[in-house]
Each structure stands twice: as structure tokens, then as C-alpha cells.
Amino acid sequence: MATLKSYILIVCIIFTAISCTKKKKILVWEENFDGSILNEAIWNYELGDGCPNLCGWGNNELQLYTKTNHFLKDGKLIIIARKQDSIYTSTRITTKAKKEFRYGNIEVRAKLPIGRGLWPAFWMLGANIDQVNWPDCGEIDILEYVGKEPKTIYTSLHTKDSHGNTINTKKTIIEDIETGFHLFSVNWTSDKIEFFVDATLIYTFSPEDKTEDIWPFDQPFYLIINLAIGGNFRAPEVDDSIFPQEFIIDYIKVYQEE
């Protein structure tokens, strides 16, 4: 009996030591889209078609981004994709130079729009993009969905090593992804980036060789939310009968170690 008690005591001590060494993560920022307008102390609008520097936003996208294709209601951001006459319009916002993060758990709860030609995304770019350009700055695609591929989510990374191509990526089939809200997130550390949908791990990027070309992820990144129409990434064909469509963001939360 004494031996058993000693064994239990040792196990408890080891468990306690492990628990104590595991760093606690705390909520460092959240966006609940309260109020009636976007907070421009946090969010930037990106407008137009990307010209002259990045026409079609680098992907031959069809939409013009405006300040009028969204609204806030009941603590949610609602982005509306429209077609009026021959013009497609939508919204794209970023936190560049206002809210930037290095490592952490970053999550968004969102409801997807549905229809061929839509391309909603929640993603991140390296804050040094103006100095080194894309893809050297790095890109983390937490959520991408293309309407021509129902029940499918893409999670991807872009780096100089991949020449900007979608190589470090995972295509995941989720039967109910078009129904209701879902939680899309990453756990980003100095060693790896893990991608989750509804708390289920779907992809991990953890290269052994972490040169700047392969791993530009040891610097701050900023957030981007947009709803593109058409474009090179599997979404060139657009079904004009689907419009208008709504991309609804409930909240964004960022957790980091204490």
C-alpha cells in the first residue's frame, strides 16, 4: 500500500509540473462588430479594382471594392456581393498598421456565402509587405472557400520558397460547411502553424528548415477580410443568378501566451 501511495504521489507531482510549465493563453484582442459602423481606428478599406499597381487584385478578380457593400447588425459584419448592370461590387478590409500580431491563436466565426464564382476569405499578410513585397512577406490563409466547389475549405500558406504558389495547402471536405456558422482558426507558434475548423485540426505546417524563404512567419502579420468574385483561384465562372450574397462575420478573437 505504501508503495502504491508513493507511486500515486510521484504521478501527481509530475502531472502538476507539466501543467505548470504549459503557458496559459489569454485573450489579447477581439472584434465583435458592435455599433453601427466599422471602427476605422482598427480597419482600413481597400477600394476599387486594385489598379494601377495590382489590377484585379493580382488574381484577375472581377469586383470593385467599395465602402457601401457592408453593414453592421446585431454584432455582426455583413459583407454583400452584388451585381448591378455589368458591375460586381463587394468589400475588402484590413488591419494593416493598426492591429498586427506575431504568433497566437487567431479565430473567426463566420457564415459563408453560397454560389459559383464567390471567393470569401479570412487571411493574413506579413506587415513588411511594403518593404519586401509579396510573397516574400508571407501569407496565412485561415479560410478560403470557392463557390464552385461545395463542401470544400482551403487552408494555405504562401512564401518566397513556393514562389507564391499554393503548395503548402490542404483541401478539406466538410459536409455542412455551407450551413450556419463555423469557427476557422490557426494556432501559430515559432515552430508550426496549425489550421482548425470547428476545433478539428485539418492541416499543420512545420518545416524543419526555417529559412526566411520557407518560414517568413516570425514577424507581425495583419488581418484581411474580403469577398472576391471570380479570380484565378478556382473561381473564374460566375453564376449571375446568385446575387446578392452575404458573407457574415460574427467575431474575431486573438489569444496569446501570457
C-alpha positions as CSV (number, residue, x, y, z in Angstrom):
1,M,0.0,0.0,0.0
2,A,2.9,2.4,0.9
3,T,4.4,1.7,-2.5
4,L,1.2,2.4,-4.3
5,K,0.7,5.7,-2.4
6,S,4.3,6.7,-3.3
7,Y,3.6,5.9,-7.0
8,I,0.4,8.0,-7.0
9,L,2.3,10.9,-5.3
10,I,5.0,10.8,-7.9
11,V,2.5,10.8,-10.8
12,C,0.7,13.7,-9.2
13,I,3.9,15.7,-8.9
14,I,4.9,15.0,-12.5
15,F,1.4,16.0,-13.7
16,T,1.5,19.2,-11.7
17,A,4.9,20.1,-13.0
18,I,3.8,19.6,-16.6
19,S,0.6,21.6,-16.0
20,C,2.7,24.5,-14.6
21,T,5.1,24.6,-17.5
22,K,2.3,24.8,-20.0
23,K,1.8,28.5,-20.6
24,K,-1.7,29.9,-20.3
25,K,-3.1,31.8,-23.3
26,I,-5.1,34.9,-22.7
27,L,-7.5,36.9,-25.0
28,V,-5.5,39.9,-26.2
29,W,-7.9,41.3,-28.8
30,E,-11.4,40.7,-30.0
31,E,-13.7,42.3,-32.6
32,N,-17.4,41.9,-32.0
33,F,-18.6,44.4,-34.6
34,D,-20.6,46.3,-32.0
35,G,-22.1,49.6,-33.0
36,S,-23.4,50.7,-36.4
37,I,-20.2,51.4,-38.4
38,L,-16.8,49.9,-38.7
39,N,-14.2,51.3,-36.3
40,E,-11.6,52.9,-38.6
41,A,-9.1,53.1,-35.8
42,I,-8.8,49.4,-36.4
43,W,-10.0,48.8,-40.0
44,N,-8.8,50.1,-43.4
45,Y,-10.9,49.9,-46.5
46,E,-9.2,48.7,-49.7
47,L,-11.1,50.2,-52.6
48,G,-11.6,49.8,-56.4
49,D,-10.1,47.1,-58.6
50,G,-6.5,47.2,-57.4
51,C,-5.3,49.3,-60.4
52,P,-2.9,50.6,-61.3
53,N,-0.5,48.6,-59.1
54,L,-2.4,45.4,-58.7
55,C,-5.2,45.2,-61.2
56,G,-7.7,42.5,-60.5
57,W,-6.1,42.4,-57.0
58,G,-3.4,40.2,-58.5
59,N,-5.9,37.3,-59.3
60,N,-8.0,38.6,-62.2
61,E,-10.9,39.2,-59.8
62,L,-14.0,40.9,-61.2
63,Q,-15.2,43.0,-58.4
64,L,-14.8,46.6,-57.4
65,Y,-14.4,47.1,-53.6
66,T,-16.5,49.9,-52.1
67,K,-17.4,51.3,-48.7
68,T,-21.0,50.6,-49.2
69,N,-21.1,46.8,-49.7
70,H,-21.3,46.0,-46.0
71,F,-23.1,46.9,-42.8
72,L,-23.1,46.0,-39.1
73,K,-26.2,44.5,-37.5
74,D,-26.7,42.6,-34.2
75,G,-23.0,42.4,-33.5
76,K,-22.1,41.0,-36.9
77,L,-20.3,42.3,-40.0
78,I,-22.2,41.5,-43.2
79,I,-20.4,41.9,-46.5
80,I,-22.7,41.9,-49.5
81,A,-21.6,40.8,-53.0
82,R,-23.7,42.4,-55.7
83,K,-24.0,42.7,-59.4
84,Q,-25.6,45.9,-60.7
85,D,-25.8,46.1,-64.5
86,S,-22.4,44.7,-65.6
87,I,-20.5,45.7,-62.4
88,Y,-19.7,43.4,-59.5
89,T,-19.1,45.1,-56.1
90,S,-18.0,43.9,-52.7
91,T,-16.0,44.8,-49.6
92,R,-12.4,44.2,-48.5
93,I,-11.0,45.5,-45.2
94,T,-7.6,45.1,-43.4
95,T,-6.0,45.9,-40.1
96,K,-2.7,46.9,-41.7
97,A,-0.6,49.2,-39.4
98,K,-3.4,49.2,-36.9
99,K,-3.7,45.7,-35.5
100,E,-0.9,43.3,-36.1
101,F,0.0,40.1,-34.4
102,R,3.1,37.8,-34.0
103,Y,2.0,34.3,-33.0
104,G,-1.1,33.2,-31.2
105,N,-4.5,31.6,-31.7
106,I,-6.4,33.6,-34.2
107,E,-10.0,32.7,-34.9
108,V,-13.1,33.9,-36.8
109,R,-16.7,32.7,-36.6
110,A,-18.3,33.1,-40.0
111,K,-21.2,32.1,-42.2
112,L,-20.3,31.6,-45.9
113,P,-22.0,32.9,-48.9
114,I,-23.0,30.3,-51.5
115,G,-22.8,30.3,-55.3
116,R,-20.5,29.7,-58.2
117,G,-17.9,32.5,-58.6
118,L,-17.8,33.6,-54.9
119,W,-14.5,33.6,-53.1
120,P,-14.8,34.6,-49.4
121,A,-11.6,34.7,-47.3
122,F,-10.1,35.5,-43.9
123,W,-6.3,35.7,-44.1
124,M,-3.1,37.5,-43.1
125,L,-0.2,39.2,-44.7
126,G,3.2,40.0,-43.3
127,A,3.5,43.6,-42.0
128,N,6.7,44.1,-44.0
129,I,4.9,43.7,-47.4
130,D,5.7,47.3,-48.4
131,Q,9.4,46.6,-47.9
132,V,9.9,43.1,-49.3
133,N,6.7,42.6,-51.5
134,W,4.6,39.5,-51.9
135,P,5.2,36.6,-51.5
136,D,8.4,37.3,-49.5
137,C,6.3,38.8,-46.7
138,G,4.4,35.6,-46.3
139,E,0.7,34.8,-46.3
140,I,-1.5,32.8,-44.0
141,D,-4.9,31.8,-45.4
142,I,-7.0,30.8,-42.5
143,L,-10.2,30.4,-44.6
144,E,-10.8,30.3,-48.3
145,Y,-13.9,28.9,-49.9
146,V,-14.7,28.9,-53.6
147,G,-18.4,28.6,-54.5
148,K,-17.9,26.3,-57.5
149,E,-16.6,23.6,-55.0
150,P,-19.3,22.9,-52.5
151,K,-18.5,21.5,-49.1
152,T,-14.8,22.4,-49.5
153,I,-12.5,24.6,-47.5
154,Y,-8.9,25.6,-48.3
155,T,-6.2,26.5,-45.8
156,S,-2.9,27.6,-47.3
157,L,0.4,29.3,-46.8
158,H,2.4,31.4,-49.4
159,T,6.1,32.0,-49.2
160,K,9.1,33.0,-51.3
161,D,10.2,29.4,-51.4
162,S,6.8,28.4,-53.0
163,H,7.1,31.3,-55.5
164,G,3.7,32.4,-54.2
165,N,2.1,29.3,-55.5
166,T,-0.4,27.3,-53.4
167,I,1.9,24.4,-52.5
168,N,1.7,24.4,-48.7
169,T,-2.0,23.8,-48.5
170,K,-4.9,21.5,-47.5
171,K,-8.2,21.0,-49.2
172,T,-10.8,19.7,-46.7
173,I,-14.3,18.3,-47.4
174,I,-16.8,19.4,-44.7
175,E,-20.3,18.2,-45.4
176,D,-22.2,21.0,-43.6
177,I,-19.8,23.9,-44.2
178,E,-22.4,25.9,-46.1
179,T,-24.9,25.6,-43.2
180,G,-24.8,28.1,-40.3
181,F,-21.7,29.5,-38.6
182,H,-18.4,27.7,-38.3
183,L,-15.2,28.5,-36.4
184,F,-12.0,28.9,-38.5
185,S,-8.7,29.3,-36.7
186,V,-4.9,28.9,-36.6
187,N,-2.5,28.1,-33.8
188,W,0.6,29.9,-34.8
189,T,3.9,29.5,-32.9
190,S,7.6,29.9,-33.7
191,D,7.7,26.2,-34.7
192,K,4.5,25.5,-36.5
193,I,1.1,26.8,-37.9
194,E,-1.9,24.5,-37.2
195,F,-5.2,25.1,-39.0
196,F,-8.6,24.2,-37.5
197,V,-12.2,24.1,-38.5
198,D,-14.7,23.9,-35.6
199,A,-11.8,22.9,-33.3
200,T,-10.8,20.0,-35.5
201,L,-7.1,20.0,-36.7
202,I,-7.0,19.8,-40.5
203,Y,-3.5,20.9,-41.5
204,T,-0.1,21.5,-39.9
205,F,2.9,23.3,-41.5
206,S,6.1,22.7,-39.5
207,P,9.2,22.7,-41.8
208,E,12.5,21.6,-40.3
209,D,14.4,24.2,-42.3
210,K,13.1,27.6,-41.3
211,T,14.9,30.0,-43.6
212,E,13.2,33.3,-44.3
213,D,12.3,32.0,-47.8
214,I,10.5,29.0,-46.2
215,W,9.3,30.5,-42.9
216,P,8.6,34.2,-43.0
217,F,6.4,33.8,-40.0
218,D,8.5,35.2,-37.2
219,Q,7.2,38.7,-37.7
220,P,3.9,40.6,-37.2
221,F,1.0,39.9,-39.6
222,Y,-2.2,41.9,-40.2
223,L,-5.7,40.6,-40.9
224,I,-7.8,40.8,-44.1
225,I,-11.5,40.0,-44.7
226,N,-12.9,40.1,-48.2
227,L,-15.4,38.6,-50.5
228,A,-14.0,38.3,-54.0
229,I,-15.9,37.5,-57.2
230,G,-14.3,35.4,-60.0
231,G,-10.5,35.3,-59.9
232,N,-7.7,32.8,-60.7
233,F,-8.2,30.6,-57.7
234,R,-10.7,28.0,-59.0
235,A,-13.4,30.7,-59.3
236,P,-13.5,32.2,-62.8
237,E,-17.0,31.2,-63.7
238,V,-19.7,33.4,-62.1
239,D,-23.4,32.5,-61.8
240,D,-25.1,35.9,-62.0
241,S,-28.3,34.5,-60.7
242,I,-26.9,34.1,-57.1
243,F,-26.6,37.8,-56.3
244,P,-26.8,39.3,-53.8
245,Q,-24.9,37.1,-51.4
246,E,-23.7,37.7,-47.8
247,F,-20.5,36.8,-46.1
248,I,-21.3,37.2,-42.3
249,I,-18.6,37.6,-39.7
250,D,-19.7,37.1,-36.1
251,Y,-16.4,37.8,-34.3
252,I,-12.6,37.6,-34.4
253,K,-10.5,36.7,-31.4
254,V,-6.8,36.6,-30.8
255,Y,-5.2,34.7,-27.9
256,Q,-1.5,34.8,-27.0
257,E,0.6,33.3,-24.2
258,E,1.0,35.3,-21.1
